[in-house]
Amino acid sequence: MTMPAAFVQTSQAIPLGVDYIRILPELVLSAFGILVMVLEPLVDERNGQKVLGWIAFVGTLAGLGSTWYMSMSPGLAFSNMVRVDGFSVFFHFVIIAIASGVILSSFEYMAVQRIRAGEYYALILFGVVGAALMSSAIELVLIFIALEISSISSYILAGFRRNQAASSEASLKYFLLGSFATAFFLYGVALMFGATGSTNIDAISRTLAAAPAPLLVYVAMVLLLIGLGFKVAAAPLHVWTPDVYEGSPAPVVGFMSTAPKAAAFAVLLRVVFSINAPGRFWLIWVAAALSMTLGNVSALVQNNVKRLLAYSSIAHAGYQLMAFAMISRETSGDGISAAMFYAASYAAMNVGAFAVVSHFANAGERYVTLEDYEGLGRSSPILAATLTIFLLSLIGIPMTGGFFAKFYVFGAAMKAHLVWLTVIGVVNSAIGSYYYLRIIVMMYMREARKPAPVTPIPATLGLALAISVLATLYLGILPNRVLQYAQESAQELLAPPSSVPAPPALQAQTALPQ
Amino acid sequence: MNSPSLDSMIVTLVTFAPLAGALLLVLLPRRDRDIRIFSLVVSLLTFVLSLHLAVYFHRAQSGFQYEIDKPWISSPNIHYHIGIDGISLWLVILTTFLTPLCVLISWKSVHDRVKEFFIILLILETALIGVFISLDLFLFYFFWEATLIPMALLIGIFGHERKVYAAVKFFVYTMIASAFMLAAILWLYAHTGSFDFVTIRDRVLSGAVPGFPAAAQWLFLGFFIAFAVKVPVFPFHTWLPDAHVEAPTAGSVLLAGVLLKMGTYGMLRFNLGLFPEQARSNAWWIVILALIGIIYGALVAMVQPNLKKLVAYSSISHLGFVVLGIFSFTQSGLNGAMFVMLAHGVSTGGLFMLTGILHERRHTYEISEFGGLAGPTPIYAASFLFILLASAGLPLLNGFIGEFLVMNGAFEARAVYGVLAATGVIWSACYLLWMYQRVFYGKVTHPVNNSIGDMDGFEMAAVWPCAAATLVMGVAPILWLGAIDPAIHAALTPFAQVVSKVVGQ
């Protein structure tokens, strides 16, 4: 793949017009977020909620459109702070698509739980702005700002069931631990600057390629990994996940278990593979093995579906971290594309699963235990069948996106000669099948003792479910196009950066004798 | 008639016809009778199509036929590579033969969620055929895992009292075991850059795979454990009796008839095909496990108070013969193993249908609940006896041929194997005939049994083809062995090389 001419652009004082195109999705989404907030006091309290939801949905569609527009002018923007390449376009697309699915499945939830919707939709849009920006920012400080935008929206969203103590607890817990983790990230950025004289990933990468990395770089990397590991809910930084997922509104969990997580993975991929400090991987391998094992084993004994899916999301973070099992720069492409594919298929199945859970939970989220799912196969065959598809995908059964996602990460790990990690992975995925299967067993093989009422599926939710099912099956049967795109952008990501001139301070430092 | 385009499409057609039928079934309204007729038509059509394979199969030829090799996913390099040889040909036909019979036997016994039942059954058929035709390791794993869900659902939704326990146990056992196979497949891909069975085999046998000698033992075990659980080889058998007892009749028929053969087929194709040296060096303990399986299965079958469990344990015993035959590395042993697979599929499939018929009437499998059934149900008793004798290995019926060949091969390999295996035949006569005596002879011990009806038309239509097949296979085994023998000969070629290597040193 040849470098587009745009990459050879040097920094300039005044941003060009094309710079704004390269953050167009963020601009569009912010504009729609603000529009929702401005309109909220003007619309009628009862019927207006839906209008706001539709505006937000249109906003995400516009975001998708502008992502497509953005993809046609790849390159650097705003003094090398933002980089539009195949990689960031891919994650933009995934993250914004998640948001549109979540918004569609929130309509009913807002009405049933009597939540004022204006702020909710605006916060989702702002969260998406942060997450999307994380995937295209290549300046560590900008990444930090984007991370904070996305995190703060999620902290508030977690507390949206205001009359429930569990929700406030979730919000506070998430906020305290999250701030703690982002502080680590920031500290890592500072140390990285101290070690290399730059916060630009490209510049750091070139410095480290030119000279042996000082010890400080390793410390900085560990701190960055801690900050991002928290966001992706990787063990041992996962303890917040079950409580937060259990307390937060169900559609919000569908959102925050996918979008910010995908964004954090995007940053992790960029940082790890671009900075390319040698010997950095074993920490991630251990985190991967721990997350898979802890997540799956703890999920086995859960009785609350939201908690169960929380542990499952920890396990899936572990599988996804296996994609970092690379030994050389040449084979890294496989891992990156595997992680990208994983993010996309996990988004499809998890958003779908939480859409079902939030519909079924009903007012006050009353029906969230496994027993409530008894006999759902009879009382609502469509709902049960869709949930079954998502669960089979989470298990990793052929014909679903989850199968190929796992297959690619395991394949990448095996290619890196990490046989032990692959074996832990495959055994874990077999163990994991048990608890997903329990839900299927409840729905189809048990008769309801005290049947939970099943309300008819509203059209918006039906649309969200249909999209998720189609995406899950598409990725499971014809994964070729998505994977190919991911592989091409992975190569782009790995291509040595040639555009950014090293800052003078850096040149002085590398000239010093070690 | 035998146009090239049909020849290249026929395997694909056979494989996906049931799936297409299942998809159409989703759209059909819930009128149970129409659904049953439609499923029967689809499964019969698949059977007829599969006969094309047998009719136009070049018997003397040893390689793969009706091959298609099209790229499916470019990277990783996954191909839609399918084809059949003398080994897989008959297993495909066994599957397509048993499925319409399963539809017939479920005609009346399944009356709740009929639509779901037949959709699952047809999906299962596609997955089972897919396992036998795949020549791409990825495709093979894909279908292998795809059989799990429909089978678990059949047991879990349509089974008897402890169905959930049995379904989950079945699922988790086989899922965990096949995880090791996945790891082995991924290793092979990472080191050869291909999932293609033929490519990998050629490169392994020519020693062109880096790091293979060090890893081969683990890879062999990775494949073997997945297959051993499926067969099941002692001591991995504990899921089988539970699954059988709880499964609906059609589920049991396909489980015993075809699903177990996936394991032995896998050993034959992959353990022997890819790792001949490891197969030879591990053969001693595998043969011991197989012999334990033969004798242990038979002895446990003898003391079973539950009719269906008895048949289930007899499967463990019979499948022990197959494993023994495979790891005897003799022409007659492997031919016999293949033939036992087919014979067991037909006769045990028949036995499960017959026990299902009894359960349909009395809702119990306890042998003590019956006695003297030969009086009230003569047709049933005669059909039962016929298939039971086939299973016990009476000459002129199909069980005899396979077991004879396996024992012949076992004697060739080591006399003591043959002697021990031969006791298995005696045991099988004991438990089957004793069971028959308790169920059918003597006076009617429970008055309720006087009024149970004899077989009806659907049941006869389901059972008698099995009976006919046992007879034809027993009288004219050459019709089957003619195609099996060249394929077995080809499968054994690397072993001849290994031996000559050893001799050469």
Interface residues (C-beta under 8 A of the other chain):
Chain A: L392 I397 P398 M399 F403 F407 Y408 F410 G411 M414 K415 H417 V419 T422 V423 V426 V427 S429 A430 I431 S433 Y434 L437 R438 V441 Y444 M445 R446 P479 N480 L483 Q484 Q487
Chain B: W72 I73 S74 S75 P76 F138 Y141 F142 F143 E145 A146 L148 I149 A152 L153 G156 I157 K163 V164 A167 V168 F171 V172 M175 I176 S178 A179 F180 L182 A183 L186 W187 Y189 A190
